[in-house]
Every structure is written in C-alpha cells, then in structure tokens.
Amino acid sequence: MSKKFNRLVEEINPLLDKIDNDYSKDEIDSLLAAINQSIAAISERVSILENQNTEGGED
C-alpha cells in the first residue's frame, strides 16, 4: 500500500503546483469544495458497500 500511496503523491504534487500557479484563491476554494463533496460521496458509497458485505456474510 505504501508504494501505491507514494506513487499517488508523486502524481498529485505536479498537479498541486499547477493549481497554485494557474488558479486564484477563490477558484482553489471552489475546487476544494468540489473535492470534499466527492470524497463524502465516495465515503458514503464505501460505507454502503461495507454494510452490504457485512450483511451478506452473516447468512
């Protein structure tokens, strides 16, 4: 997992630099809000799937 995480960080860092250079603070704030909404939706979906797997395992 650590290698995958490190690779992800290596891929994200240039994007962060690009965002810092190409976007205003308001645009970055808007982007962060959208990312946070996406993370919340993904977390909710993972939780639903985990619950389904748990319920299925009890049969």
C-alpha positions in Angstrom: 0.0 0.0 0.0 2.9 2.4 0.8 4.3 2.1 -2.8 0.9 2.9 -4.3 0.4 5.9 -1.9 3.9 7.2 -2.7 3.2 6.9 -6.5 -0.1 8.8 -6.0 1.7 11.6 -4.1 4.2 11.8 -6.9 1.4 12.1 -9.4 -0.5 14.7 -7.4 2.3 17.1 -6.5 2.8 18.5 -10.0 -1.0 19.0 -10.2 -0.9 20.9 -7.0 1.9 23.1 -8.3 -0.2 23.7 -11.4 -3.2 24.6 -9.4 -1.2 27.1 -7.2 0.2 28.8 -10.3 -2.9 28.8 -12.6 -5.8 29.5 -10.3 -7.0 32.2 -7.9 -7.7 31.6 -4.2 -11.5 31.6 -4.9 -11.1 29.1 -7.7 -9.0 26.8 -5.4 -11.6 27.1 -2.7 -14.3 26.1 -5.1 -12.2 23.2 -6.3 -11.6 22.1 -2.7 -15.3 22.2 -2.0 -16.0 20.0 -5.0 -13.3 17.6 -4.0 -14.7 17.4 -0.5 -18.1 16.6 -1.9 -16.7 13.9 -4.0 -14.8 12.4 -1.0 -18.0 12.5 1.0 -19.9 10.7 -1.8 -17.2 8.1 -2.1 -17.1 7.5 1.7 -20.8 7.1 1.8 -20.7 4.6 -1.1 -17.9 2.6 0.6 -19.9 2.6 3.8 -22.9 1.2 2.0 -20.8 -1.5 0.3 -19.2 -2.5 3.6 -22.6 -2.8 5.2 -23.8 -4.9 2.3 -20.8 -7.2 2.6 -21.3 -7.5 6.4 -25.0 -8.3 6.0 -24.2 -10.8 3.3 -21.6 -12.6 5.4 -24.0 -13.3 8.2 -26.3 -15.5 6.1 
